[in-house]
């Protein structure tokens, strides 16, 4: 099967990585989804299938702070908030799942924001 476009190629990469990565209760998975305008992060326990914590650039708490800043800075703020919410629930170690995206730009900025605020991966 040959990748027909970039979106399909990303999904194939994500499936390939997900074969090896799985979040547990002790070390959940920090998953990222990046759309053209927004970015979303979830901390997931794959054994149970529950989202433990989430944050995104469309959260009500963050929406007012997102005005007039670029998407990379928005991703940094989302990483910061997902880390704060996770540490409030007692989660310190996570497995980073970049979702098939390259580790540059918004993905890297989100990861840096999460690391600066207490998540370890």
C-alpha positions as CSV (number, residue, x, y, z in Angstrom):
1,X,0.0,0.0,0.0
2,X,1.5,3.3,-1.1
3,X,0.8,6.6,0.7
4,X,-1.4,8.7,-1.5
5,X,-1.0,12.0,0.4
6,X,0.7,13.5,3.5
7,X,-2.3,12.8,5.7
8,X,-2.5,9.2,4.9
9,X,1.3,8.8,5.3
10,X,1.0,10.4,8.8
11,X,-1.7,7.9,9.8
12,X,0.5,5.0,8.6
13,X,3.4,6.3,10.7
14,X,1.2,6.7,13.7
15,X,-0.2,3.2,13.4
16,X,3.3,1.8,13.0
17,X,4.4,3.6,16.2
18,X,1.3,2.6,18.2
19,X,2.1,-1.0,17.7
20,X,5.0,-0.5,20.1
21,X,3.7,2.3,22.4
22,X,1.0,1.7,25.0
23,X,0.1,3.8,28.0
24,X,-0.4,2.2,31.4
25,X,-1.8,3.5,34.6
26,X,1.7,4.0,35.9
27,X,3.0,5.6,32.8
28,X,0.2,6.9,30.5
29,X,0.6,8.1,26.9
30,X,0.7,11.8,26.0
31,X,-0.9,11.9,22.6
32,X,-0.9,14.9,20.3
33,X,-3.2,15.8,17.5
34,X,-2.4,18.8,15.3
35,X,-4.8,20.4,12.9
36,X,-4.2,23.3,10.7
37,X,-5.4,25.8,13.2
38,X,-5.5,24.1,16.6
39,X,-3.5,21.6,18.7
40,X,-4.8,19.0,21.2
41,X,-3.1,16.9,23.8
42,X,-4.4,14.0,25.8
43,X,-2.9,11.8,28.6
44,X,-4.4,8.3,28.0
45,X,-4.4,5.1,29.9
46,X,-4.6,2.5,27.1
47,X,-5.2,-0.5,29.3
48,X,-8.5,0.9,30.5
49,X,-9.1,3.1,27.4
50,X,-9.7,6.3,29.4
51,X,-8.5,9.8,28.8
52,X,-7.1,11.0,32.1
53,X,-6.3,14.6,31.3
54,X,-6.6,16.7,28.2
55,X,-5.9,20.3,27.1
56,X,-6.2,22.0,23.7
57,X,-6.0,25.4,22.1
58,X,-9.9,25.6,22.2
59,X,-10.3,25.1,25.9
60,X,-12.4,27.7,27.6
61,X,-9.7,28.4,30.1
62,X,-7.0,28.9,27.4
63,X,-9.1,30.5,24.7
64,X,-8.9,34.1,26.1
65,X,-5.1,33.8,26.4
66,X,-4.7,32.4,22.9
67,X,-5.6,35.6,21.1
68,X,-2.9,37.4,19.2
69,X,-0.1,34.8,19.7
70,X,1.2,32.5,17.1
71,X,0.5,28.8,16.9
72,X,3.9,27.7,18.3
73,X,3.3,29.8,21.4
74,X,-0.2,28.4,21.6
75,X,1.2,24.8,21.5
76,X,3.7,25.7,24.3
77,X,0.7,26.9,26.5
78,X,-1.2,23.8,25.8
79,X,1.8,21.7,26.8
80,X,2.1,23.8,30.0
81,X,-1.6,23.3,30.9
82,X,-1.7,19.6,30.1
83,X,1.4,19.2,32.4
84,X,-0.2,21.2,35.2
85,X,-3.4,19.2,35.0
86,X,-1.5,15.9,34.9
87,X,0.6,16.7,37.9
88,X,-2.5,17.7,39.8
89,X,-3.8,14.2,39.2
90,X,-0.5,12.7,40.3
91,X,0.9,11.9,36.9
92,X,4.6,12.7,36.5
93,X,5.9,10.2,33.9
94,X,4.4,9.8,30.5
95,X,5.2,8.2,27.1
96,X,5.3,10.8,24.4
97,X,3.3,9.9,21.3
98,X,3.8,12.5,18.7
99,X,1.0,11.1,16.5
100,X,3.1,10.5,13.4
101,X,4.1,14.2,13.2
102,X,7.8,15.3,12.9
103,X,9.3,16.5,16.2
104,X,9.6,20.2,15.1
105,X,7.6,23.3,15.4
106,X,4.3,23.0,17.3
107,X,4.9,19.4,18.4
108,X,8.3,20.3,19.9
109,X,6.9,23.4,21.5
110,X,4.1,21.4,23.2
111,X,6.7,18.9,24.4
112,X,8.9,21.6,25.8
113,X,6.0,23.3,27.6
114,X,5.0,20.0,29.2
115,X,8.6,19.2,30.3
116,X,9.1,22.7,31.8
117,X,6.0,22.2,34.0
118,X,6.8,18.8,35.5
119,X,6.1,16.0,33.0
120,X,9.0,13.6,32.3
121,X,9.4,11.7,29.1
